């Protein structure tokens, strides 16, 4: 099979908006507002990611602005109260940062975001140097692939591979990312596999499989 697997490198944003550890609270808020992002990587040296500062980190200052905590609550929320009293990225950021490699698959990136409840991930190389940023919206870019491109890939890498003798009797149609397979084949045991492989093509929204066993097969 030659079906292409998209990676984080294919969809990430290479132009990175970041801050240094000594960036002030106001500088961070200004950068977020200017670039319309909800989190910023914190970089040191030549671009090594040391943390991420997010809106959630900054909002702690507002949360505790006029609210005095008791001793027990202060101990229970020590990290939060510490951030609320800070005004530099190095103290506000979440560290270590949750990052992903450029060669990681899109499902891998999606799982990291879901597990850690974040909307964006810094993309780093083996040395932890920033390469880009991938967001939830970036992961959805594969669903913008043209229907014709999806049909060609399913026909070439799924149908022709599984049904070399029946391929001329199989039609692949794609409408708004939904693949429809119709026709007859000589080996019905391969039909579920064809549906599963078509569904695995990056950008496919759904698959409707109407393949049947050829008469006399």
PASEBA-1860 file (N, C-alpha, C; in nm, 3 decimals):
! residues 217
1> XXXXXXXX> 0.083/-0.119/0.000/0.000/0.000/0.000/0.088/0.125/0.000 ~ 0.048/0.225/-0.078/0.124/0.350/-0.085/0.044/0.470/-0.036 ~ -0.069/0.443/0.031/-0.151/0.554/0.081/-0.066/0.645/0.170 ~ -0.071/0.774/0.141/0.012/0.868/0.214/-0.042/0.892/0.354 ~ 0.048/0.894/0.451/0.011/0.928/0.587/0.058/1.070/0.616 ~ -0.034/1.158/0.647/0.002/1.295/0.678/0.064/1.303/0.817 ~ 0.159/1.392/0.832/0.226/1.412/0.960/0.204/1.555/1.008 ~ 0.246/1.580/1.130/0.235/1.714/1.186/0.307/1.816/1.098
9> XXXXXXXX> 0.420/1.777/1.040/0.496/1.868/0.954/0.415/1.916/0.834 ~ 0.319/1.836/0.789/0.238/1.873/0.673/0.137/1.983/0.704 ~ 0.095/1.994/0.828/-0.014/2.087/0.861/0.025/2.196/0.960 ~ 0.141/2.186/1.022/0.177/2.282/1.127/0.200/2.421/1.069 ~ 0.189/2.521/1.157/0.221/2.658/1.123/0.368/2.681/1.153 ~ 0.445/2.718/1.051/0.590/2.733/1.069/0.629/2.869/1.126 ~ 0.543/2.968/1.106/0.570/3.099/1.162/0.523/3.099/1.306 ~ 0.617/3.100/1.398/0.585/3.082/1.540/0.590/3.215/1.614
17> XXXXXXXX> 0.485/3.244/1.688/0.482/3.358/1.779/0.518/3.305/1.917 ~ 0.625/3.356/1.975/0.673/3.304/2.103/0.720/3.420/2.190 ~ 0.750/3.389/2.315/0.804/3.488/2.408/0.926/3.429/2.478 ~ 1.004/3.517/2.534/1.121/3.477/2.612/1.081/3.462/2.759 ~ 1.160/3.391/2.838/1.125/3.372/2.980/1.109/3.502/3.058 ~ 1.177/3.610/3.015/1.166/3.734/3.089/1.056/3.826/3.037 ~ 0.972/3.778/2.944/0.861/3.859/2.893/0.765/3.892/3.006 ~ 0.716/4.014/3.008/0.626/4.057/3.115/0.483/4.010/3.088
25> XXXXXXXX> 0.404/4.014/3.192/0.262/3.975/3.183/0.194/4.054/3.070 ~ 0.215/4.184/3.068/0.149/4.268/2.968/0.199/4.236/2.827 ~ 0.327/4.207/2.813/0.381/4.170/2.680/0.317/4.042/2.630 ~ 0.295/3.949/2.721/0.233/3.821/2.682/0.090/3.843/2.637 ~ 0.014/3.919/2.715/-0.126/3.947/2.680/-0.134/4.021/2.546 ~ -0.043/4.116/2.527/-0.041/4.194/2.402/-0.014/4.104/2.282 ~ 0.082/4.012/2.297/0.115/3.921/2.187/-0.003/3.830/2.154 ~ -0.071/3.779/2.257/-0.186/3.693/2.235/-0.296/3.768/2.160
33> XXXXXXXX> -0.320/3.891/2.200/-0.425/3.970/2.137/-0.388/4.004/1.993 ~ -0.264/4.041/1.971/-0.220/4.080/1.837/-0.227/3.965/1.739 ~ -0.183/3.847/1.781/-0.175/3.733/1.690/-0.294/3.638/1.704 ~ -0.389/3.672/1.788/-0.512/3.593/1.804/-0.482/3.447/1.837 ~ -0.397/3.426/1.938/-0.365/3.291/1.983/-0.398/3.280/2.131 ~ -0.414/3.159/2.178/-0.452/3.136/2.318/-0.336/3.084/2.402 ~ -0.222/3.058/2.339/-0.105/3.009/2.413/0.020/3.041/2.334 ~ 0.131/3.060/2.405/0.258/3.095/2.341/0.370/3.006/2.395
41> XXXXXXXX> 0.454/2.952/2.308/0.572/2.881/2.356/0.667/2.980/2.421 ~ 0.738/2.935/2.522/0.840/3.016/2.586/0.976/2.958/2.544 ~ 1.057/3.044/2.481/1.183/2.997/2.424/1.303/3.059/2.493 ~ 1.409/2.981/2.504/1.534/3.035/2.553/1.646/2.999/2.455 ~ 1.757/3.069/2.464/1.869/3.041/2.375/1.833/3.061/2.229 ~ 1.869/2.963/2.147/1.846/2.971/2.003/1.708/2.921/1.962 ~ 1.623/2.894/2.060/1.488/2.851/2.025/1.445/2.722/2.092 ~ 1.504/2.691/2.207/1.464/2.570/2.279/1.338/2.598/2.361
49> XXXXXXXX> 1.240/2.511/2.349/1.113/2.528/2.419/1.129/2.487/2.565 ~ 1.101/2.581/2.655/1.114/2.551/2.798/0.979/2.551/2.868 ~ 0.875/2.594/2.798/0.742/2.595/2.858/0.641/2.656/2.763 ~ 0.518/2.663/2.810/0.409/2.726/2.735/0.329/2.810/2.833 ~ 0.298/2.932/2.793/0.213/3.017/2.876/0.081/3.036/2.803 ~ -0.029/3.007/2.871/-0.161/3.008/2.809/-0.253/3.109/2.875 ~ -0.368/3.129/2.813/-0.469/3.216/2.873/-0.507/3.165/3.012 ~ -0.515/3.034/3.028/-0.551/2.978/3.159/-0.450/3.018/3.265
57> XXXXXXXX> -0.321/3.021/3.229/-0.218/3.062/3.324/-0.236/3.209/3.363 ~ -0.268/3.290/3.264/-0.281/3.434/3.289/-0.407/3.469/3.367 ~ -0.514/3.394/3.343/-0.641/3.425/3.409/-0.639/3.400/3.559 ~ -0.539/3.328/3.606/-0.527/3.306/3.750/-0.509/3.439/3.824 ~ -0.443/3.534/3.758/-0.424/3.664/3.821/-0.558/3.733/3.843 ~ -0.648/3.718/3.745/-0.781/3.778/3.758/-0.864/3.703/3.861 ~ -0.849/3.569/3.862/-0.926/3.487/3.956/-0.898/3.525/4.101 ~ -0.771/3.550/4.131/-0.734/3.579/4.270/-0.718/3.728/4.297
65> XXXXXXXX> -0.763/3.810/4.202/-0.743/3.955/4.214/-0.806/4.012/4.341 ~ -0.929/3.972/4.370/-0.996/4.026/4.489/-1.049/3.915/4.579 ~ -0.977/3.801/4.574/-1.023/3.686/4.652/-0.910/3.637/4.741 ~ -0.927/3.650/4.871/-0.827/3.603/4.965/-0.855/3.459/5.005 ~ -0.754/3.377/4.994/-0.769/3.235/5.025/-0.731/3.206/5.170 ~ -0.797/3.105/5.224/-0.759/3.057/5.355/-0.632/2.975/5.344 ~ -0.574/2.941/5.458/-0.448/2.868/5.460/-0.459/2.734/5.387 ~ -0.567/2.660/5.413/-0.583/2.528/5.352/-0.593/2.539/5.200
73> XXXXXXXX> -0.672/2.637/5.154/-0.687/2.653/5.009/-0.557/2.701/4.946 ~ -0.481/2.783/5.017/-0.351/2.827/4.965/-0.258/2.708/4.944 ~ -0.258/2.615/5.040/-0.172/2.497/5.027/-0.220/2.407/4.915 ~ -0.353/2.394/4.902/-0.409/2.306/4.800/-0.385/2.361/4.659 ~ -0.383/2.492/4.646/-0.367/2.555/4.515/-0.238/2.635/4.509 ~ -0.133/2.576/4.561/-0.006/2.648/4.570/0.045/2.695/4.434 ~ 0.041/2.607/4.334/0.091/2.645/4.201/0.009/2.759/4.143 ~ -0.124/2.751/4.160/-0.212/2.853/4.104/-0.188/2.988/4.171
81> XXXXXXXX> -0.177/2.989/4.303/-0.157/3.116/4.373/-0.019/3.174/4.343 ~ 0.079/3.087/4.322/0.212/3.134/4.287/0.210/3.206/4.152 ~ 0.141/3.146/4.055/0.130/3.208/3.922/0.053/3.339/3.930 ~ -0.049/3.342/4.014/-0.131/3.463/4.025/-0.048/3.581/4.075 ~ 0.057/3.553/4.150/0.140/3.660/4.202/0.262/3.688/4.116 ~ 0.271/3.625/3.998/0.388/3.641/3.912/0.357/3.733/3.795 ~ 0.464/3.788/3.735/0.443/3.875/3.620/0.542/3.851/3.508 ~ 0.612/3.737/3.509/0.707/3.702/3.404/0.676/3.564/3.348
89> XXXXXXXX> 0.705/3.546/3.220/0.672/3.420/3.153/0.734/3.300/3.224 ~ 0.857/3.316/3.272/0.927/3.205/3.337/0.851/3.153/3.458 ~ 0.776/3.242/3.526/0.701/3.204/3.645/0.558/3.167/3.613 ~ 0.507/3.220/3.504/0.368/3.196/3.465/0.351/3.068/3.384 ~ 0.453/3.030/3.310/0.440/2.920/3.213/0.419/2.785/3.279 ~ 0.362/2.695/3.199/0.352/2.555/3.237/0.474/2.484/3.183 ~ 0.543/2.414/3.269/0.665/2.345/3.228/0.675/2.211/3.298 ~ 0.728/2.106/3.235/0.775/2.105/3.096/0.659/2.118/2.999
97> XXXXXXXX> 0.688/2.172/2.882/0.584/2.189/2.781/0.546/2.055/2.719 ~ 0.419/2.042/2.685/0.374/1.926/2.609/0.404/1.957/2.463 ~ 0.490/1.878/2.401/0.533/1.905/2.264/0.511/1.783/2.176 ~ 0.530/1.802/2.048/0.515/1.692/1.953/0.623/1.706/1.847 ~ 0.663/1.595/1.788/0.767/1.596/1.685/0.705/1.618/1.547 ~ 0.779/1.673/1.451/0.725/1.697/1.316/0.678/1.571/1.246 ~ 0.743/1.459/1.273/0.709/1.334/1.204/0.593/1.259/1.270 ~ 0.539/1.313/1.378/0.427/1.247/1.447/0.303/1.247/1.358
105> XXXXXXXX> 0.220/1.146/1.373/0.096/1.138/1.296/-0.006/1.237/1.351 ~ -0.105/1.269/1.271/-0.209/1.361/1.316/-0.291/1.302/1.432 ~ -0.325/1.171/1.429/-0.394/1.114/1.544/-0.312/1.123/1.673 ~ -0.180/1.108/1.662/-0.092/1.121/1.778/-0.103/1.262/1.837 ~ -0.098/1.364/1.751/-0.109/1.502/1.797/-0.246/1.527/1.860 ~ -0.350/1.472/1.797/-0.485/1.491/1.849/-0.500/1.428/1.987 ~ -0.441/1.309/2.005/-0.449/1.243/2.136/-0.375/1.323/2.243 ~ -0.261/1.380/2.208/-0.186/1.462/2.304/-0.269/1.583/2.348
113> XXXXXXXX> -0.333/1.648/2.250/-0.416/1.764/2.283/-0.531/1.725/2.375 ~ -0.595/1.613/2.344/-0.709/1.570/2.423/-0.666/1.528/2.564 ~ -0.556/1.454/2.572/-0.509/1.406/2.702/-0.469/1.520/2.794 ~ -0.401/1.619/2.738/-0.350/1.729/2.821/-0.441/1.852/2.818 ~ -0.552/1.841/2.746/-0.652/1.948/2.740/-0.590/2.080/2.694 ~ -0.518/2.073/2.585/-0.458/2.193/2.527/-0.506/2.208/2.383 ~ -0.499/2.331/2.332/-0.546/2.359/2.197/-0.434/2.370/2.096 ~ -0.312/2.387/2.144/-0.196/2.405/2.057/-0.076/2.330/2.114
121> XXXXXXXX> 0.011/2.280/2.026/0.132/2.211/2.069/0.253/2.269/1.996 ~ 0.359/2.304/2.070/0.483/2.339/2.003/0.538/2.214/1.932 ~ 0.591/2.233/1.814/0.651/2.124/1.738/0.803/2.139/1.750 ~ 0.869/2.037/1.801/1.013/2.048/1.827/1.089/1.933/1.762 ~ 1.219/1.957/1.738/1.304/1.851/1.685/1.360/1.769/1.801 ~ 1.453/1.682/1.769/1.507/1.591/1.870/1.581/1.665/1.982 ~ 1.625/1.787/1.955/1.696/1.865/2.055/1.606/1.962/2.130 ~ 1.476/1.954/2.104/1.382/2.042/2.172/1.374/2.181/2.112
129> XXXXXXXX> 1.429/2.200/1.991/1.426/2.330/1.925/1.295/2.347/1.849 ~ 1.239/2.465/1.856/1.109/2.492/1.795/1.114/2.480/1.643 ~ 1.017/2.412/1.586/1.004/2.396/1.442/0.874/2.457/1.389 ~ 0.777/2.469/1.479/0.647/2.521/1.439/0.549/2.503/1.552 ~ 0.424/2.527/1.522/0.315/2.508/1.618/0.200/2.442/1.545 ~ 0.137/2.344/1.609/0.020/2.278/1.548/-0.100/2.300/1.640 ~ -0.211/2.339/1.581/-0.333/2.367/1.657/-0.443/2.271/1.617 ~ -0.554/2.277/1.688/-0.668/2.194/1.654/-0.713/2.222/1.511
137> XXXXXXXX> -0.718/2.348/1.474/-0.763/2.383/1.339/-0.666/2.331/1.234 ~ -0.536/2.324/1.265/-0.439/2.269/1.171/-0.468/2.122/1.143 ~ -0.507/2.049/1.248/-0.534/1.906/1.232/-0.654/1.880/1.142 ~ -0.740/1.981/1.128/-0.859/1.965/1.043/-0.831/1.998/0.897 ~ -0.710/2.047/0.866/-0.678/2.087/0.729/-0.690/1.972/0.629 ~ -0.664/1.850/0.676/-0.670/1.737/0.582/-0.811/1.718/0.527 ~ -0.912/1.766/0.600/-1.049/1.751/0.553/-1.085/1.854/0.446 ~ -0.989/1.938/0.410/-1.008/2.032/0.301/-0.955/1.977/0.169
145> XXXXXXXX> -0.903/1.855/0.170/-0.853/1.795/0.045/-0.967/1.784/-0.056 ~ -0.942/1.816/-0.184/-1.048/1.809/-0.286/-1.102/1.668/-0.302 ~ -1.232/1.659/-0.333/-1.295/1.528/-0.353/-1.224/1.449/-0.462 ~ -1.182/1.517/-0.569/-1.115/1.448/-0.680/-0.984/1.384/-0.634 ~ -0.912/1.453/-0.547/-0.787/1.400/-0.495/-0.811/1.277/-0.408 ~ -0.915/1.282/-0.327/-0.950/1.166/-0.243/-0.992/1.048/-0.329 ~ -1.072/1.075/-0.431/-1.118/0.967/-0.519/-1.000/0.900/-0.589 ~ -0.905/0.980/-0.635/-0.787/0.925/-0.701/-0.707/0.837/-0.606
153> XXXXXXXX> -0.692/0.883/-0.481/-0.612/0.806/-0.385/-0.681/0.676/-0.347 ~ -0.810/0.681/-0.323/-0.883/0.558/-0.289/-0.880/0.461/-0.407 ~ -0.900/0.513/-0.527/-0.898/0.426/-0.645/-0.763/0.362/-0.669 ~ -0.658/0.440/-0.652/-0.523/0.393/-0.679/-0.468/0.303/-0.569 ~ -0.484/0.347/-0.442/-0.416/0.280/-0.332/-0.502/0.179/-0.257 ~ -0.632/0.181/-0.279/-0.719/0.084/-0.213/-0.780/-0.011/-0.315 ~ -0.856/0.042/-0.408/-0.926/-0.043/-0.505/-0.828/-0.120/-0.593 ~ -0.735/-0.051/-0.656/-0.641/-0.118/-0.747/-0.553/-0.218/-0.674
161> XXXXXXXX> -0.523/-0.190/-0.548/-0.438/-0.279/-0.469/-0.512/-0.406/-0.428 ~ -0.636/-0.390/-0.383/-0.710/-0.506/-0.333/-0.780/-0.584/-0.444 ~ -0.823/-0.513/-0.548/-0.904/-0.578/-0.652/-0.844/-0.552/-0.790 ~ -0.724/-0.602/-0.818/-0.660/-0.575/-0.948/-0.739/-0.631/-1.066 ~ -0.816/-0.738/-1.046/-0.892/-0.798/-1.155/-1.033/-0.740/-1.166 ~ -1.079/-0.677/-1.062/-1.216/-0.623/-1.060/-1.220/-0.470/-1.066 ~ -1.107/-0.406/-1.071/-1.101/-0.261/-1.055/-1.185/-0.186/-1.159 ~ -1.196/-0.242/-1.282/-1.272/-0.173/-1.387/-1.422/-0.178/-1.361
169> XXXXXXXX> -1.465/-0.264/-1.269/-1.609/-0.276/-1.238/-1.644/-0.203/-1.108 ~ -1.547/-0.133/-1.051/-1.569/-0.062/-0.926/-1.565/0.088/-0.950 ~ -1.665/0.156/-0.897/-1.670/0.301/-0.908/-1.643/0.364/-0.772 ~ -1.558/0.465/-0.773/-1.526/0.541/-0.651/-1.580/0.683/-0.670 ~ -1.675/0.721/-0.586/-1.728/0.858/-0.590/-1.704/0.923/-0.454 ~ -1.674/1.051/-0.459/-1.652/1.125/-0.334/-1.732/1.254/-0.342 ~ -1.812/1.277/-0.240/-1.892/1.398/-0.231/-1.878/1.457/-0.091 ~ -1.818/1.577/-0.083/-1.795/1.643/0.044/-1.717/1.555/0.142
177> XXXXXXXX> -1.622/1.480/0.088/-1.536/1.396/0.170/-1.591/1.259/0.201 ~ -1.716/1.232/0.158/-1.778/1.101/0.182/-1.754/1.012/0.061 ~ -1.689/0.900/0.083/-1.653/0.807/-0.024/-1.764/0.703/-0.041 ~ -1.804/0.680/-0.166/-1.901/0.574/-0.197/-1.835/0.475/-0.293 ~ -1.832/0.349/-0.255/-1.775/0.242/-0.337/-1.889/0.155/-0.389 ~ -1.899/0.141/-0.520/-2.002/0.056/-0.580/-1.938/-0.034/-0.685 ~ -2.001/-0.149/-0.707/-1.951/-0.243/-0.806/-1.947/-0.384/-0.750 ~ -1.895/-0.478/-0.830/-1.886/-0.617/-0.783/-1.744/-0.666/-0.788
185> XXXXXXXX> -1.711/-0.756/-0.697/-1.575/-0.807/-0.683/-1.576/-0.959/-0.679 ~ -1.461/-1.017/-0.697/-1.451/-1.163/-0.700/-1.429/-1.223/-0.562 ~ -1.384/-1.144/-0.468/-1.355/-1.195/-0.333/-1.427/-1.106/-0.231 ~ -1.539/-1.152/-0.180/-1.618/-1.070/-0.088/-1.551/-1.053/0.048 ~ -1.455/-1.139/0.081/-1.388/-1.127/0.210/-1.303/-1.000/0.220 ~ -1.273/-0.942/0.104/-1.191/-0.822/0.103/-1.273/-0.694/0.113 ~ -1.405/-0.706/0.106/-1.490/-0.586/0.110/-1.476/-0.509/0.241 ~ -1.482/-0.576/0.357/-1.464/-0.501/0.483/-1.328/-0.432/0.491
193> XXXXXXXX> -1.225/-0.497/0.435/-1.091/-0.438/0.436/-1.088/-0.313/0.348 ~ -1.155/-0.322/0.233/-1.160/-0.206/0.142/-1.226/-0.087/0.211 ~ -1.333/-0.113/0.284/-1.401/-0.005/0.355/-1.311/0.055/0.462 ~ -1.241/-0.032/0.535/-1.156/0.015/0.644/-1.038/0.097/0.589 ~ -0.977/0.052/0.480/-0.864/0.125/0.423/-0.907/0.257/0.361 ~ -1.024/0.259/0.299/-1.075/0.384/0.243/-1.101/0.485/0.354 ~ -1.153/0.436/0.465/-1.182/0.524/0.578/-1.054/0.581/0.639 ~ -0.944/0.507/0.624/-0.817/0.550/0.682/-0.744/0.654/0.598
201> XXXXXXXX> -0.790/0.679/0.477/-0.727/0.781/0.392/-0.747/0.918/0.456 ~ -0.639/0.991/0.472/-0.646/1.122/0.538/-0.740/1.216/0.461 ~ -0.837/1.272/0.531/-0.930/1.364/0.469/-1.066/1.304/0.439 ~ -1.076/1.171/0.447/-1.205/1.105/0.424/-1.294/1.125/0.547 ~ -1.416/1.172/0.523/-1.510/1.197/0.632/-1.587/1.071/0.669 ~ -1.629/0.994/0.568/-1.705/0.871/0.592/-1.697/0.785/0.467 ~ -1.735/0.659/0.480/-1.733/0.566/0.367/-1.865/0.491/0.361 ~ -1.923/0.488/0.243/-2.042/0.409/0.218/-2.005/0.301/0.118
209> XXXXXXXX> -2.001/0.179/0.166/-1.953/0.069/0.084/-2.071/-0.015/0.032 ~ -2.086/-0.016/-0.100/-2.193/-0.094/-0.162/-2.135/-0.199/-0.257 ~ -2.016/-0.246/-0.226/-1.953/-0.350/-0.308/-2.025/-0.482/-0.284 ~ -2.040/-0.562/-0.390/-2.107/-0.691/-0.381/-2.023/-0.798/-0.450 ~ -2.057/-0.921/-0.421/-1.986/-1.034/-0.484/-2.038/-1.052/-0.626 ~ -1.946/-1.064/-0.719/-1.983/-1.079/-0.859/-2.055/-1.212/-0.881 ~ -2.153/-1.211/-0.969/-2.228/-1.334/-1.000/-2.133/-1.439/-1.055 ~ -2.145/-1.562/-1.004/-2.063/-1.671/-1.051/-1.924/-1.673/-0.994
217> X> -1.893/-1.579/-0.904/-1.757/-1.573/-0.846/-1.740/-1.682/-0.742
END
